Structures are given as structure tokens and as C-alpha cells.
């Protein structure tokens, strides 16, 4: 049985969002016989807000497939990203998805993983980290919940789209181990564990950068899983090794 990783589909953005959703469902169909768990590394949705008594429209194919697989015993994890940080407990209550707000350690098949989305890491973007705290503030979430969705959602999607275009230069390839915030963060985590005599991390799995890449990190392996906008990237750990793949 294998563990699969997927990230940065940004469903709800672009004219091809429905096709992307259908492709993810086809991918889930293809891996279902071997999948023990599926770990979503954030920004699966370009925007989401969990209301108390209403559900945003769309994504029924994906949500239905996830529920079907979860009912059959497949374990789902979701590490929230910077675009879908307002998912709250919807997937947890409706499907049984295990939600994660921050990077976490997971032991899978005897190997130690550090897993997360990757936004705001390595102190590379201090202004974003301030904005992130604002968006995660309970008062601001409560205020947004009071805005009618017909107003709130178009504004949120406009913000999301403009932010993605403004920072598109940040997703143009891998900039090098000494310039990548996530890699720098992972290296620091590993060094701190080694200094304390703790078991070293074997794999680092992240998203956010939209750039599929596998890099050595000492004796460990760093993997950025890529995206489902330009590519159809995913990673799989088969019990022996973890590697990047592309779904056709």
C-alpha cells in the first residue's frame, strides 16, 4: 500500500478548472487500488470559506470521490495552504479528512517525513507572514462570514487572482538551495534535530512553489511536489522510496 501526495491544483481559478478537477478524479481512480493514504499539501482550492450553514458551490466530483474513498478506508490528510486556509472543519466533518494547519512530522512505513504546504517559510517573505496572521485572526474570519457570498467570493477570487499574477515570477523554476525558503527551513529543522541527537528526517514533502523538484538534503531527500495547473504532478511513497511522478 502506498502514500500519495498532491498539491496546488487551485480549483476555481482559470477557464480549465473543471478539466483539472476531472483529471484529479481520474488520478484518484487510477491510484485507488494501491492507496493507503492521500496527503493534500494545500491550495487544492483557489479559495474556500466554510460557512456554518452553507457550502460554496462547485467541486462536487472531487468531494464525492474523496468521500467514496474515505468510506472505503483510504486515509486523507489536508495541509491548508495560503489560498484555502479558511477550510476549517468542513472536510473533517463531512468526509473524515484529517486537517493540518502547520507543517508536521509523520512516520510512514518506518520513514520520518516533514510535511506541509510551504508558504512563508525561511523568513523570505515577512510581509506575507504578517498578512497570514491577519487572515487567520478569528475576528477577521467572523467579519468575512457576515459578508454575503455574492459579494465576498468575487472579491476573494479577484484578490487571489491578482496575488498569483503579482507573484508569478516566484514560481519560475527552482532558484537554488541557498535561495529557496522552504529548502532553507527544512535544512534548519534537520540541523536542529541532529544537534539534539534526535532521529533525522528522511523526507521533506512540500508544495506552494509550483515547481516539481527532488533535491538531496544531506542524507535526506527534499521534494517539492509541483502543481496541477501547468502540470499534473504528484509524489508517491511505496514503502521503499518516495519519488515524483506525472499523471497523463
C-alpha positions as CSV (number, residue, x, y, z in Angstrom):
1,X,0.0,0.0,0.0
2,X,1.3,3.5,-0.9
3,X,1.0,7.1,0.2
4,X,0.3,9.7,-2.4
5,X,0.9,13.5,-2.3
6,X,-0.8,16.2,-4.4
7,X,-0.7,20.0,-4.2
8,X,-1.6,23.3,-5.8
9,X,-4.5,22.5,-8.1
10,X,-6.1,25.9,-7.4
11,X,-9.5,24.6,-8.4
12,X,-11.8,27.5,-9.0
13,X,-9.2,29.5,-11.0
14,X,-8.9,29.7,-14.7
15,X,-11.1,28.5,-17.6
16,X,-9.8,24.9,-17.3
17,X,-10.7,24.4,-13.6
18,X,-13.4,21.8,-14.4
19,X,-10.9,19.8,-16.5
20,X,-8.4,19.9,-13.7
21,X,-11.0,18.6,-11.3
22,X,-11.9,15.8,-13.6
23,X,-8.2,14.9,-14.1
24,X,-7.7,14.7,-10.3
25,X,-10.7,12.4,-10.1
26,X,-9.2,10.2,-12.8
27,X,-6.0,10.2,-10.9
28,X,-7.7,9.1,-7.7
29,X,-9.5,6.4,-9.7
30,X,-6.1,5.1,-11.0
31,X,-4.4,5.0,-7.6
32,X,-7.3,3.8,-5.5
33,X,-6.3,0.1,-5.5
34,X,-2.8,0.9,-4.1
35,X,-3.6,4.0,-1.9
36,X,-3.4,3.6,1.8
37,X,-3.4,7.4,2.4
38,X,-3.6,10.6,0.3
39,X,-1.9,13.7,1.6
40,X,-3.1,17.0,0.1
41,X,-0.4,19.7,0.5
42,X,-2.7,22.8,0.3
43,X,-4.0,25.2,-2.3
44,X,-6.1,22.4,-3.8
45,X,-8.8,25.1,-3.9
46,X,-8.0,28.6,-5.1
47,X,-10.4,29.9,-2.4
48,X,-12.7,28.4,0.1
49,X,-14.7,29.7,3.1
50,X,-16.5,27.3,5.4
51,X,-19.9,28.8,6.5
52,X,-21.9,27.4,9.3
53,X,-25.0,26.6,7.3
54,X,-23.9,26.8,3.6
55,X,-21.4,25.2,1.3
56,X,-19.6,27.0,-1.6
57,X,-20.8,25.7,-5.0
58,X,-18.6,23.5,-7.2
59,X,-16.1,20.7,-6.8
60,X,-18.7,18.0,-6.3
61,X,-16.8,15.5,-8.4
62,X,-13.7,15.7,-6.3
63,X,-15.5,15.9,-2.9
64,X,-17.7,13.0,-3.9
65,X,-14.7,10.9,-4.9
66,X,-12.9,11.7,-1.7
67,X,-15.9,10.7,0.4
68,X,-16.2,7.4,-1.5
69,X,-12.6,6.6,-1.0
70,X,-12.6,7.6,2.7
71,X,-15.7,5.4,3.2
72,X,-13.6,2.5,1.9
73,X,-10.8,3.2,4.3
74,X,-8.4,5.4,2.5
75,X,-6.9,7.9,4.9
76,X,-7.0,11.6,3.8
77,X,-4.8,14.4,5.2
78,X,-5.1,18.1,4.2
79,X,-2.4,20.7,5.0
80,X,-4.0,24.0,4.4
81,X,-2.3,26.4,2.0
82,X,-2.4,30.2,1.7
83,X,-5.4,30.1,-0.7
84,X,-7.6,27.6,1.2
85,X,-6.7,28.5,4.8
86,X,-10.4,29.0,5.6
87,X,-11.5,25.4,5.0
88,X,-11.8,25.0,8.8
89,X,-13.7,21.8,9.7
90,X,-15.8,21.1,6.6
91,X,-13.8,18.3,5.1
92,X,-13.1,16.9,8.5
93,X,-16.8,16.6,9.4
94,X,-18.2,15.7,6.0
95,X,-15.6,13.3,4.8
96,X,-13.3,12.5,7.7
97,X,-10.2,14.3,6.3
98,X,-7.5,14.9,8.9
99,X,-6.7,18.6,8.8
100,X,-3.3,20.2,9.5
101,X,-2.7,24.0,9.9
102,X,1.1,23.8,10.2
103,X,3.9,21.5,8.9
104,X,4.0,18.3,10.9
105,X,6.1,15.2,11.3
106,X,4.6,11.9,10.2
107,X,6.1,8.4,10.3
108,X,5.1,6.4,7.3
109,X,6.4,2.9,6.7
110,X,9.3,3.4,9.2
111,X,10.5,6.6,7.5
112,X,10.2,10.1,9.0
113,X,8.5,12.8,6.9
114,X,8.2,16.5,7.5
115,X,5.2,17.6,5.5
116,X,3.5,21.0,4.9
117,X,2.3,23.5,2.3
118,X,5.3,25.8,2.4
119,X,4.0,29.3,2.4
120,X,6.0,31.9,4.4
121,X,8.9,29.6,5.2
122,X,12.6,30.6,5.6
123,X,11.7,34.2,6.6
124,X,11.8,35.0,2.9
125,X,8.5,36.9,2.9
126,X,7.9,38.8,6.2
127,X,5.1,40.9,4.7
128,X,3.2,37.8,3.8
129,X,3.6,36.3,7.2
130,X,2.1,39.4,8.7
131,X,-0.8,39.2,6.3
132,X,-1.2,35.5,7.1
133,X,-1.7,36.3,10.8
134,X,-4.4,38.8,9.8
135,X,-6.3,36.3,7.7
136,X,-6.1,33.7,10.4
137,X,-7.4,36.1,13.0
138,X,-10.8,34.9,14.4
139,X,-12.3,38.5,14.2
140,X,-11.4,38.9,10.5
141,X,-12.9,35.4,9.8
142,X,-16.0,36.4,11.6
143,X,-16.3,39.6,9.7
144,X,-15.9,37.9,6.4
145,X,-18.6,35.3,7.3
146,X,-21.0,38.3,7.7
147,X,-20.5,39.4,4.0
148,X,-23.0,37.9,1.6
149,X,-21.2,35.2,-0.6
150,X,-22.4,37.0,-3.8
151,X,-20.1,39.8,-2.7
152,X,-17.4,38.1,-0.6
153,X,-16.5,35.3,-3.1
154,X,-15.9,37.5,-6.2
155,X,-13.8,39.9,-4.1
156,X,-11.8,37.0,-2.7
157,X,-11.3,35.4,-6.2
158,X,-10.2,38.8,-7.6
159,X,-7.7,39.1,-4.7
160,X,-6.4,35.6,-5.2
161,X,-6.0,36.0,-9.0
162,X,-4.2,39.4,-8.7
163,X,-1.9,38.0,-6.0
164,X,-1.0,35.0,-8.1
165,X,-0.2,37.2,-11.1
166,X,1.8,39.6,-9.0
167,X,4.0,36.9,-7.6
168,X,4.1,34.7,-10.7
169,X,7.9,35.4,-11.0
170,X,8.4,33.5,-7.8
171,X,7.2,30.2,-9.4
172,X,9.6,30.3,-12.4
173,X,11.8,27.3,-11.6
174,X,14.0,26.3,-8.7
175,X,16.3,29.2,-7.6
176,X,18.9,27.1,-5.8
177,X,19.3,25.5,-2.4
178,X,20.6,28.8,-0.8
179,X,17.7,30.9,-2.1
180,X,14.7,28.6,-1.6
181,X,12.8,29.5,1.6
182,X,11.3,26.0,2.1
183,X,14.6,24.2,1.5
184,X,16.4,26.6,3.9
185,X,13.6,25.9,6.5
186,X,13.9,22.1,6.1
187,X,17.7,22.3,6.4
188,X,17.4,24.2,9.6
189,X,14.9,21.7,11.0
190,X,17.3,18.8,10.2
191,X,20.3,20.5,11.7
192,X,18.4,21.2,14.9
193,X,17.3,17.6,15.2
194,X,20.8,16.3,14.6
195,X,22.2,18.7,17.2
196,X,19.8,17.3,19.8
197,X,20.6,13.7,18.9
198,X,17.2,13.1,17.5
199,X,16.2,10.7,14.7
200,X,16.9,12.6,11.4
201,X,14.1,13.3,9.0
202,X,14.2,11.1,5.9
203,X,11.9,13.0,3.5
204,X,10.6,16.6,3.3
205,X,7.4,17.0,1.2
206,X,6.1,20.4,0.4
207,X,4.1,22.4,-2.2
208,X,3.5,26.1,-2.8
209,X,6.3,26.7,-5.2
210,X,4.6,25.1,-8.2
211,X,8.0,23.6,-9.2
212,X,8.4,19.8,-9.2
213,X,11.9,19.2,-7.9
214,X,13.8,16.5,-6.0
215,X,16.9,17.6,-4.1
216,X,19.3,15.9,-1.7
217,X,19.4,17.4,1.8
218,X,22.3,15.7,3.5
219,X,21.3,12.0,3.7
220,X,17.6,13.0,3.4
221,X,15.5,14.0,0.3
222,X,13.6,17.2,-0.3
223,X,10.7,17.1,-2.7
224,X,8.5,19.9,-3.9
225,X,5.5,18.1,-5.4
226,X,4.8,20.7,-8.1
227,X,1.3,21.7,-9.3
228,X,-1.8,20.7,-11.3
229,X,-2.2,24.0,-13.3
230,X,0.6,23.6,-15.9
231,X,1.5,20.1,-14.9
232,X,-0.2,17.0,-13.3
233,X,2.4,16.4,-10.7
234,X,2.3,14.1,-7.7
235,X,4.6,12.1,-5.4
236,X,4.3,8.6,-4.2
237,X,5.9,6.7,-1.3
238,X,5.7,3.0,-2.0
239,X,7.2,1.8,1.3
240,X,10.8,1.8,-0.1
241,X,11.3,5.2,-1.6
242,X,9.5,8.4,-2.4
243,X,9.5,9.9,-5.9
244,X,7.9,12.4,-8.2
245,X,5.6,11.4,-11.0
246,X,3.4,13.0,-13.6
247,X,-0.2,11.8,-14.4
248,X,-1.1,11.6,-18.0
